[in-house]
């Protein structure tokens, strides 16, 4: 019982710090977020932040993981509504690009994320995404929907294109116009992957 209460307290402390970090990182950004203000907002001490996350960068990584997990759930819900696997994949890619318009995702994931944590290709969550995408594309190749290409190569190209396009949208002077252009170009690119009748 005491062990479970302690585990609950640890989880509650972590959740409070992540919530305070997410609010600060999403509104004023990583650089401007003060550890003292973060911990005060959570009703905790700076020592609690150090204990659970090591430093502000560790807290930022935990916030980014939480946002990424939420994005994944949302994207899976989009693809689940589609009439077939290929349409679901395309819809999921389009929804990911559209998320680049959301202020919190723009600031934390697309702007501060690479600046704080380095190249997104080195993030474990990105590599998990590529593995899942490779599996899905492999099934589409097996079904004959897509041309007989290496699924991992296709996954890496698509992932790179969506990442770069999302960065462009997030930094564009007119993000909605950039989203429209990126989505149109991306659709044309995906059409090129379809299996051609012989």
N, C-alpha and C positions, 0 to 999 in steps of 0.2 A: 504493500500500500504506500509506504513512504517513498519507495523507488518510483512508483507511478506518479506520485505528487511532484517529486523532483523533476521527472521527465516532462510533466505538464508545465512546470514553472520555466524550465529551459526553453520549451517550445514557445511559450507565451512571450518570454523575453526576446527570443529571436524574431518572432512575428512582429513585436512592437518596434524593434529596431529596423526591420525591413520596411515596415509601413512608414516610419518616419523618414528613412532614407529615400524611399520611393517618392514621397511627397516633395522632399527637398531636391532630389536629383531631377525630378520631372518638372519642377517649376523654376528653380534658379540655376540648375546645372551642377555638375560635379565640382568644378573648380570653386564655385562660390559657396558650396555647402560647408558649413562649419560643424566639426564633430561635436563641439559643446552644444550648439543649437540643436543638432540632431538628437543627441542623447537627452537633452532637456525636453524636447518635444515628445520623446518616448517615455519620459518620467524615469529615466535611468541615468547611470553614470558613464563617463568615458571608459572606465574600467570594464563595464559590461560589454561595450562595443569591442574593445581589444580582446576580451575573453572569447567572445563568440565568433568574431570575424577577423581578428588580427589587426586590422586597420580600416581606414575609410575605403580603400580599394577593395578589400575583401567584402565589405558590406555592399559596395556597388556591384560586385560580381554576383552576389546573392540576389540583389534586386533584378539584375539583368536575367538571371536564371528564372526568376518568378514570372517576369514579363514574357520571356520566351515560352515557358510552359503554357501560359494563358493564350498566347498567339497560336500555339500548336493545337490546342483544344478548339479554338475558333476556326482554324483552317480545316481541321478534320470535319467539323460540323458542316462547313461549306461543301466539301467534296462528298459527304454522305448524302446530300440532297440531290446530287446529279443522277441523271438517268443511266449513265454508264461510267466505267472507270476512267476512260480518257477524258470525258467531259469534266469529271470530278477533279482530275489532275489539273486541267486547264483553269477551271474555276478557282482552284486553290492557289495557283500561281498568280492569277489576277487579283485575288483577295489579298495576297501578301503585298503586292505592289500598292494596293489601295491603303493598306495599313500605314504606309509611309507618309500619309497625310495626317495621321493622328499625332498631336503634339508630344505626348509622353513617349511614344515609340520613336518619333523623330529625334527628340533630345537624348534619351537614354540609350536606345539601341543603335541608332544610325549616326549620331554625332559624337556623343561622349564615349560610347562603347569602344570604338577603335582607338580613340585618343587615350583612354585610360587602360584598356586591357590589351592593346596591340592588335595585330592583324587578325581579323575575324576568322581566317582560315585555321588559326591555331586554337580557336575556342572549341572545347569538347562538344558543346551543343550543336555547333555547325557540322562537325563530322558525323554526329548521330543523324542529322537531317539528310546528309548526303547518302548515308547507308540506307535509310528508309526509302529515299527517293530511288536509289538504285534498284532496290527490291521491286518497287512498284513498276518501274520502267521495264525491268526484266520480264515481268508478267505480261506487260503489254506487247513486248517483242515476241514472246512465246505465243501469245494469242494471235499474232499477225497484224495487230493494229498499227504497230510502229515498224519502220524499216529495220532490217537485221543489223543493228549497230551495237557497239559495246555499251551496255546500260550504264556502267560507271562513268564512262567518258561523257555520255549524254547528260547524266545527272550532274556532273561537275560543270559542264558548259551551261546548263540551265541554272544551276545554283549561282554560278558566277554572274550570269546575266541578270538574274533577279536581284542579287545583292548590289550590283553596280547601279542598276536602274533605281532601286529603292534609295540608294545614296543620292543619286541625281535628283530624284523627286524631293527628298527631304531638304536639299540645299538649293533647289531651284527658286528663282525670284517669283515664278508663277507655278507652284506645285501642282495645281489641278490640271493645267495645260501639259505639264511634263508627264503626269500620270496618263493622260489620254494618249499622248504620243508614244509613251513606253508600252502601254497596253496594246495599241494597234501594231507596233513593231514586234512585240513579243508574240502576239497571235500569229502573225505572218511567219515568224521563225518556227513556231511549234508546228504549223501546217507542213513545213518542210520535213518533219520527222515521220510523217505518216507513210505507211506502206503503200507503194504505188502498184496499181494493178499491172500484171505482166501480160 
